[in-house]
Every structure is written in C-alpha cells, then in structure tokens.
Amino acid sequence: NAGAIIANGGGNVIANGGGNIVGTNAGAIIANGGGNVIANGGGNIVGTNAGSIIANGGGNVIANGGGNIIANGGGNIIANGGGNVVAMGGNNIVGLGQDMALLGGPSSPASFTGPMILAENGGNLIGHTGGTFTGNVVAQSGGSLLPGDIGAAATMTIASGGLDLQTGSMLKMDLLSFAQGTGYDFLNVAGTVAFNGNLLVTMGFALRTLATSDLLTLVTATSPITGTVGNLTGNRVATTNGQGSFKVTYGSNNNLVLDDFQPTVLTYPVWQSAWSLTGTPSDFNADPDNDGAVNGMEYALGMDPLASDADLMPSVCIMDVFGVKYLALTYVRQAGVNLPSDITFAVERSTNVSASGGGWSTSGVIQQSVTPGPGAGFETIVVRSTTPVGTSGVALEFLRLKVTKQQ
C-alpha cells in the first residue's frame, strides 16, 4: 500500500524456494545503486495493482534458478539509469495481460520499461497476453523471446527502442490458426529490428491445410528488418514439430512474412508431434482422452486425441439404393495433404460375430460414394453391403471400419 521494499548499495531482497515478495496498490520493490532484487528457486517477485519493481542506478532485478519476476494487474517492471531487468539461466520474466490473474487479483496489461530488457543464455522474455516492452529488447545467444506462452498465441508489443536478436538467440513463434495475434504469434515493434538469431516456428495440426498463397506476418517494424536469420535453409524454415516448411521473406520491407507452406507427408510420428503426444499416451492403441477412440482411429479420421469427440466415429444406417435397402457405414477421414500415408482403411462385414475371428471379411461390401468435406482437408466415404436388408438366411448383419498401421 504505497510502501517500499528497497535494496541499497549491494543489499539484496531475495525470494527463495516458493516464497513471494509482492508490491501492491502502488507499493514499490526497488534495487538501488548496486542493490539486487532476486527471485531464486521458484520464488516470485510480483508487482500487482499498479505496484512497481524498479532497478535504479545500476541496481538489478534478476530471475534466477527457477524464480519469476511478474507484473500483473497494471504492475510495472522498470529499469532506470543503468538498472537492468534480466532473465538468467532458464528463467522467465512474464507479463500477465488482460483477463489473466495472479494470486487471485484482477489484472490488466503488464509493462516492462528500461534502457535494456535482456534475455541472457537460457533466459526467456515472455509477453504472455498483451505484454508491452518499452526500451531496447535484447536476446543474447541462448536467450529467447516469446510473444505468448508456449503452445498459445499472442501479440507482443515493443513500444519504443528496438529489438536485437543476436546470433544464437531464439524467436519462438506458435502458429495455431490463421488469425494474427490470436491464432498465431505476432511481434509488433515500434522501432528497428536486427534479426541474427534463429526463428523457431511450432505449428498446430489445423494449419497443415494452408494454401501456398496464404501469408502469415510474424514481425512488423518501422523500417526494413536487418540481419541474417540463422537457421534458414535457403530462404525456408522448417517447423520444429515436423509439419513442413515455410518460405521466409524479410529485409525488403518492414515485415517478416511466412508463405508457401509445404507440408511433410503425414505419418503417425508427424501426427504425434503435431499433438505433442509422448510416452505411453502416444501409443497407437492408447486413448488419452478416454472417449473410446484409440489414437490410431483418431489419427485416421482426423479427430482430436486430447478432447472427447467420439461423435465423429463411423456411423451405420439403412440406405435406399433405387428402392432397395442396404446396411451402410459412413465415415469421415482426412484427405489431401492430411491423408495418412501409413494407414490402410477397410470396411468389413460379418453376419456372425461369434464365429472364429468374428467372421469379419472385406467381401460383400462396395464403396457407394466419396464426397469432399465437411470442411477443408476432409472427405466423407459411404460403404454399403451388397446384400439387401431382409435377404433370406441373413438374420443379422454387421459393418465395421478397420484401420491398420503399415510397418
């Protein structure tokens, strides 16, 4: 409540091992003249409800050993007069934006202000949701800049100064859907951009159907982007999760743009990577979302392995063909670039599931139709029995879809 916690002249204010130091309601946490404000080992230093975390005159605000420096609810992280705000050794400086909360409080966009906002080796600068950096943002070798959280999309703004992505640094961008700033990460820089680091692009499965002409603008600056992106092959960047590659265009204008997406051939390992499935839950016969559809079926039919969607499984009905009724099975599967290359599909028929092997056979069925949709990247297939309903001697009839992974 407007009080101050101050580290002066080499003094330290330290949050260790899960402890919290909080400046709230305009309160201030200040490092002066060589003093240090340090979050260690899971400790948090938090500026909330307009509270400020300030490094003055050579003071340092440091996230170290798993600690976090957090601005929430209009809080500010500020480096004045040679002060430094530093993310070190695998740790984070995080701005929580609108509609996010910390310690149960209300929130609004956080801001980071200073002559230099620095990500050192292993450190991360994370915009989270609507984060704003005011000052010169620098990512050194091994340091990372993330507009949003890992696996989420957001817009990060650098309101003044510029961005210097040095050799060996990383700009990590998530591409989840075709909507700038909400579906895919966007970095808006009201200054210059020198890009000599690496561009790491992680792509969601839904974007595999991008047209080659679709453009994704990842970075905008006030002048042409300079430097040499370090991990391009020719002028292309491969996604980190094996979904394909994009052409990267920058330097001739004020933007960095991706287009000409070229998908990889879809295999089960590529699909696993797209959904971040690892370990036992990634097995072909596993069912991590417990909806009754194993991964192999979810893969074959383009389902979501992490959300219950059993309503997308094949369905059976009685269909009329020129006045004759037949048992039919309908299923929707991925098509085009998303048609699995290592799966075989077979509709099987049985009239006696108690027989050896269930009596299942691919004989006695015929493909009735294949139609595009529903939606891009899918097709609907109808397969029916060749035996009319009510045929003498056929009291029961069953159809099923079998998918088999090729070795």
DRENLOTI-517130 format. One record per residue (C-alpha): x, y, z. Coordinates in steps of 0.1 Angstrom, whole numbers, plus 5000, padded with zeros to 4 digits. Each point is the difference from the previous one (the first is absolute). Example, Ala and Ser with C-alpha at 12.3 -4.5 7.8 and 13.67 -1.06 7.14 Angstrom:
2
512349555078
501450344993
//
This chain:
407
500050005000
502550264987
502749875023
503549914986
502349705002
503450124991
503449844994
502750275003
503850004993
500649634996
497149895021
497749724988
496349945002
499549634992
497049774995
501249645005
498449654996
496450104992
499950315021
498350324987
501050365003
497050214988
499750384993
496350084997
497850315000
502850224987
502649845023
503549984986
502849745001
503250194992
503649914993
502350305004
503750074994
501249644995
497249855021
498349694988
496449884999
500249624993
497549724995
501749675007
499049644999
496350034993
499650335019
497950284985
500450375001
496750164990
498850354991
496250005000
497250265001
502450284987
502849885022
503550054985
503249794999
502850254993
503749984994
501750345005
503650124994
501749674994
497649795021
498949674986
496649814999
500949644993
498149684994
502449725010
499849625005
496449964992
498850325016
497550234982
499650384998
496450084993
498050314992
496249965004
497050225002
501650304986
503349945018
503350134985
503549864997
502350294995
503850054995
501150365005
503450164996
502149704992
497949765019
499449654985
497149764997
501549674992
498749654994
502849755007
500749634996
496649854990
497850255018
497250234991
498950365001
496349984993
497450264993
496449895008
497550184978
496350075000
497749745014
502949825018
500349995037
502849945025
499549925037
496250044995
500150374991
498650194970
502350074971
500850234971
502950024975
503449995016
502950214988
503849985000
502050324998
503750064999
503150104979
500649624995
497749705005
502349704997
499749634995
503349845007
501049644993
497149785009
497750295011
496650074985
498150324994
496349904997
497350244990
497249775012
496850194990
500450364989
503450055015
501750334992
503850065001
501250375000
503750024993
502749824981
499249635001
503049774996
500249634998
503649875003
501249664988
497949745018
497450255010
496449984987
497150244992
496549865000
497050234991
497749755018
500249705023
501349674985
497149844981
497950335000
499950304976
500250375010
501150344989
503250155015
500650374996
503450175003
498750365004
503350184995
503749924996
500649704978
500649634999
503549844998
499849624995
503749915002
501749704984
498949695018
496950165015
496549864993
496750164990
497449735008
496750034982
496949785003
497749964969
496749855010
497450164977
499850264972
499450315022
502950245008
500650065037
497449755012
500449704977
503750054994
502750205019
500650364988
502850245010
499350374994
503250215004
499750385000
503750024991
502749824981
500649624999
503449834996
499349634995
503149795002
498649735023
497949694992
496449994991
498349705017
496549944986
497749745016
496949934980
496649865011
498449724980
497150224988
502350214978
501349714979
497350094974
501550354994
500050104963
503450094986
498750354995
499050055037
502250265017
500850025037
501750325012
501949925031
502050325006
499450374991
502550285005
500450374990
502749934975
501249704980
501249715022
503749964999
502349715007
500149634990
497649755016
502449735011
498149674995
498650044964
500749754973
500150224970
497050235007
498049735018
499449915037
498849655011
497549985028
501449875033
497449725001
500549864965
496850134984
501750164970
501950314990
499350374990
501750254978
501250295021
500150354986
501550305017
502550284994
498250154969
497250165022
499150055036
498649655006
501149645004
497549794982
499449624995
498449864970
500249714975
499449735027
501249664988
498649725023
501949695008
498449664991
497749925028
501249705021
499049895035
503250155015
499350334983
496549995014
501349925035
502350294998
497350244989
497949915030
503049985024
499349645009
502949825017
500549695021
497249755006
497250244991
501550024965
499649634992
497949904970
497549825022
500050255029
497050215007
501350315019
496650194999
498149695011
497350044974
500149644987
501950084969
503749895001
502750224985
500249804968
496350074992
500350365011
503050044976
498349834971
496850205003
501550345009
498650015035
501450185030
501949755023
499950245029
496350075001
497049775001
498549994965
498649654996
497150144981
502450024970
500449624999
498449814971
496349965000
497749734984
496550044985
497649844975
500350174966
497849984970
501549934966
497450014972
497449875024
502149725015
501250045037
503549925011
502050035032
502650284995
502950145020
501150374997
503350145011
501950334996
503749994996
502850244993
500750074963
502650174978
503250105019
498449855032
499349664986
502149765022
502749834978
500549715024
496449895006
497849764982
496250035002
497749704997
496249975006
499349645010
496749815002
498949725022
496849805004
501249815031
502350185024
500149695021
501949814973
503849965000
501650344995
496650165003
499149894965
501350334987
500850024962
500550284975
497849804975
496450084996
500450385002
500350284974
501050365001
496950214993
501450355000
503050235008
499250385004
502150295011
499550145036
498850085025
502650285000
503450034984
502249705002
497249745005
498049764979
496949805007
499849634989
497049784999
500449624997
497049774999
499249635001
499349834967
497349795017
496650165002
498450035034
497649715006
501849754978
498949655009
502649835023
501650335011
498550065035
502850235012
502550224982
502850225013
502450254985
503250155015
502950224990
503549855006
503150224997
503449844999
503450175004
502549884975
503349885013
//
